[in-house]
């Protein structure tokens, strides 16, 4: 809803002629905006990156656990990757939305080339490009340089 209104304002369109007749996706793509689910994943991934690098509040970082730090999983192949342990949740609808569960799922779904970037700025750029590609399905997309 907020995205819809913002698109109308930025593109200078009238609501009764633009929506729902004009699909939102091409406008979001043109503005280089992520859809809401990808925007949520972006925020979660940035928080996890900050937790893994010690720049997030401690109470958030203490909620996440690397697979390599779990004694019974040290011999697994995943122990050498930056994967996070996804805690089990008792309630699928509520528990899966908890920060440690959802954040670990989002982080583990990212390619190693992105999670291992050395700076937050580089991480954000690569993450947005990856989520944009996933959202709009164009692997050959290259954002314009301003």
C-alpha positions in Angstrom: 0.0 0.0 0.0 2.7 2.5 1.0 4.8 1.4 -2.1 1.7 1.9 -4.3 1.2 5.5 -3.1 4.9 6.3 -3.3 5.0 5.0 -6.8 2.1 7.2 -7.7 3.8 10.3 -6.2 7.2 9.7 -7.8 5.9 8.7 -11.3 3.3 11.6 -11.2 0.4 9.3 -12.1 -3.2 9.5 -11.1 -4.5 6.6 -8.9 -7.7 6.0 -10.8 -6.0 5.7 -14.1 -2.8 3.9 -13.0 -3.8 1.3 -10.4 -4.8 -1.5 -10.7 -4.6 -1.2 -14.5 -0.8 -0.7 -14.5 1.1 -3.6 -12.9 3.3 -2.5 -10.0 6.3 -4.7 -10.9 7.5 -2.8 -14.0 7.4 0.5 -12.0 9.3 -1.0 -9.1 11.8 -2.4 -11.5 12.2 0.9 -13.3 12.7 2.7 -9.9 15.1 -0.1 -8.9 13.1 -0.9 -5.8 12.8 -4.2 -4.1 9.4 -5.7 -3.5 8.3 -5.8 0.2 9.3 -9.5 0.9 12.8 -8.9 -0.6 13.0 -5.6 1.3 12.4 -7.5 4.6 15.0 -10.1 3.6 17.4 -7.2 2.8 16.9 -5.7 6.3 17.3 -9.1 8.0 20.5 -10.0 6.0 22.1 -6.6 6.9 21.3 -7.2 10.6 22.9 -10.7 10.4 25.9 -9.3 8.6 26.3 -6.7 11.4 25.9 -9.4 14.0 28.5 -11.6 12.4 30.9 -8.7 12.3 30.3 -7.4 15.8 28.6 -4.1 14.8 25.1 -4.9 15.9 23.7 -4.8 19.4 24.9 -7.8 21.5 21.4 -8.9 22.3 20.8 -9.6 18.6 24.1 -11.3 18.0 23.6 -13.6 21.0 20.5 -15.0 19.2 22.4 -16.3 16.3 24.7 -19.3 16.3 27.1 -20.5 13.6 26.9 -24.1 12.6 30.7 -24.4 13.2 30.2 -23.4 16.9 27.9 -26.4 17.6 30.0 -29.2 18.9 28.0 -32.0 17.3 28.2 -30.4 13.9 31.8 -29.5 13.7 32.6 -32.4 11.4 30.0 -31.6 8.9 30.8 -29.9 5.6 28.6 -27.0 6.6 30.9 -26.2 9.5 33.4 -24.7 7.1 30.8 -22.3 5.7 29.4 -19.2 7.4 26.0 -21.0 7.8 23.9 -20.3 10.8 22.0 -22.8 12.8 18.2 -22.5 12.2 16.6 -23.1 15.6 13.4 -25.3 15.6 10.3 -23.4 16.3 7.3 -24.8 18.1 4.7 -22.8 16.1 5.1 -22.6 12.4 3.2 -19.4 11.9 4.6 -17.4 14.8 7.9 -19.2 15.6 9.2 -19.0 12.0 8.9 -15.3 12.1 11.2 -15.0 15.2 14.5 -13.2 14.5 16.8 -16.2 15.0 14.8 -18.4 12.8 14.0 -16.1 9.9 17.4 -14.4 9.9 19.2 -17.7 9.8 17.1 -18.9 6.9 17.7 -15.7 4.9 21.4 -15.7 5.6 21.8 -19.4 4.7 20.0 -18.8 1.4 22.7 -16.2 0.3 25.7 -17.2 -1.8 29.1 -17.4 -0.1 30.4 -14.7 -2.4 28.0 -12.3 -0.8 28.2 -13.4 2.9 32.0 -13.2 2.8 32.3 -9.7 1.6 34.7 -7.6 3.7 32.7 -4.3 4.1 29.1 -3.5 4.9 28.8 -1.2 1.8 30.0 -3.9 -0.6 27.7 -6.4 1.2 24.6 -4.1 0.8 25.3 -3.5 -2.9 25.8 -7.2 -3.7 22.8 -8.2 -1.6 20.5 -5.7 -3.3 21.6 -6.9 -6.7 21.0 -10.5 -5.7 17.6 -9.8 -4.2 16.6 -7.7 -7.2 17.7 -10.5 -9.5 15.6 -13.0 -7.5 12.7 -10.7 -7.4 12.6 -9.8 -11.1 14.3 -12.8 -12.6 16.9 -11.2 -14.8 20.4 -12.6 -14.2 21.9 -10.2 -16.8 20.7 -7.1 -15.1 23.3 -4.5 -14.3 22.2 -1.3 -12.5 23.0 2.0 -14.1 25.9 3.9 -12.6 24.9 7.4 -11.5 
